[in-house]
């Protein structure tokens, strides 16, 4: 990990006021980073976050599951995901793999990188410069609530309310 990278977690998955899918990442300082994503990528992330519910909807592995299985079979490991740039409304990220003792970097859409990181149990990082420029400070939920329950929640509609298309 570079010193200018901040580890984040997938905090929320939902839709904005306009119905666009968005994944919200959060760091330990309660800064959050909204990344607007496509419907299929949102479904792929949702399926990993809500595995029990997803099993009833999607019975076969998806592309991100296939890639995780291929990596394992080849002896490669996804070391981390880094969202390292933001330009003209678009985030950019890299997948960093360990392959035969070497590190290999592959460019990726952040949504695919997040979906794969969740499947591989790999950490997600954001470049501090990106987080400082685009991130926002998150409010902490009240005791007993989840971030999705908050009145000030920037994601008024939760993707859990809708089932992804099989």
N, C-alpha and C positions, 0 to 999 in steps of 0.2 A: 504494500500500500504506500502511495506517495503521501507526503505530509500535507499536501493540499487537497486530499480526498477525505470526505466525511462519510461515515457509514450511515445508511438510512434503512428504514424498514417500510414495507408496504403497510400503510396506515388505514387507508380507505379505498374503496372501489365503488364508483357510483356514476351519476350523471349530473351535469351542470344544469343551470336554469333553462338552457336551450336544448336539453336532451342529448348532449354529446357525452360520450363515455370518457371518464377521466379516472386515472389512478393517482392517488395522493401519497407521496412518500414523506416520511418524517425522520428528522435526526434527533439526537439526544437533547438538543437545545430547543426543541419544540418548533423548529422551523419546518415548514412543509413546502413541498414542490409539486404543483399540479402538472400532470402530463396527460394531455388529451390523446386518446388512442382509438383505434378502430373497434368495431363491434366484435369481430372474431378474436382479436387480441384480448379484449375485456373478458370474453367468455373463457379464453384459455387461462387467464389469471384467476377468474372466479372459480373455475373448476379445481384449481389447486388449493385455493383458500378454503373452499367449501367441499372437500372431497366426499364426505358422506352424502350430501345432497346431490352432488354431481353424478355419483354412481347410478342413480336412478334415471338420469337424463341421458348421459353419454356412456355407452357401454364399451366403447373401443378406445384405445389410446389415440391421442392426437399428435400432430407434427412435433410439438415440443417434447412430448413423451418419447417419440421415436428418436429425436436428436439426443436426448439424455441417455437413452439405451445404447445408441451408437457410440457415444463418448465413453461410456462405461466399458463397452465391449472392446474398444480400441485402446483402453488403458489411459485415456486422457481424462483430465479433471477440469471442470470450470472453477478456476480459483476465485474469480470475482467478476462482477459487472461494474463498469465505470461509466456513468453519464458525465461526459467530459466537455460538452459544448452546447451552446444554444445560439442559433443564428437565424434571424428573420422568422421567428415563431416556431422553429423546429429544433428539437433536442437531438443530440447525437450521442451515441454510446459505443463502447467496445466490450467485447467478451475477452477475458484473459484466461487462457487455458494453460495447464501444465501438461506437456507432452514429452515423454522420454527425457525428463529432467530439464527441459527447456520451456520457456514461456513463449506463448504465441498469442498474438492479438488479432481479433477479427472485428471489423465494423459491424454494427447491428442497429436495428431500430430499438429504441429503449423498451417499447412494449414487448417485443420478442425476447429481449435480454432479460427483462423482469420475469416473464413467464418461464424461461429456461432456468434462471437462478432459483426460482421457487421450487422447481422440480429437482434440481441438483443440490439444494440446501446450501447454495453459495451466497456470500454476502453481496450486497448492492452498495455502491459508493457513488457519491456525486462530487464533482470538482467544486471546491469551496467558491471559486469565482462564479460558477453557474448558480450555486445556491444563494450566494450573496446578491447576485443581480436579479434573479427571477423568483427566489423563494420568498415565502411569507411567514410571519410568526403565527403559530397555531395556538389556539386556546385549549386548555386541558379540560376534558369532560368532567362533569360533576360526579361525585362518588356514586357508584352503582350504575353509571351509564356508560355506554360505549361511544366512541366518536360519532357514530352514525345517529345517535339519539339526540345530539345537541341541536338546540334551536338555531344557533348561528352556523350550523354546519354548511359549508360552501357547496355541499353535494346534496341537494334536497331529496333526490330520488335515489334509492339504494338499488343496485343491480340485483340484490337478492329478491326484490319484488318482481322481477321479470326472469323468466327462465330462458337461457340461451337456446338458440335453435340447434337441434341435434345435427 
